[in-house]
């Protein structure tokens, strides 16, 4: 998996080193003391919470896409599709 550095260490990464579209959201996350404390506890995966999904949806979406190891095989899914008749 190719996990961006800002996902691994969001409170330490230099914002100027990430893509421009994420910079403002990451700055807001970095100054969020509650999220910083929860991240430092180590027991709390901020990328899998509703807090981040609600407050920082752009970051959450990008983090979720980079953390998933499941690759979709659309062709295989379409081949296995079984249309249902009307009832």
Helices and strands as residue ranges (DSSP letters): H 5-8, G 15-17, H 20-30, H 33-41, G 46-48, H 50-55, H 57-67, H 74-80
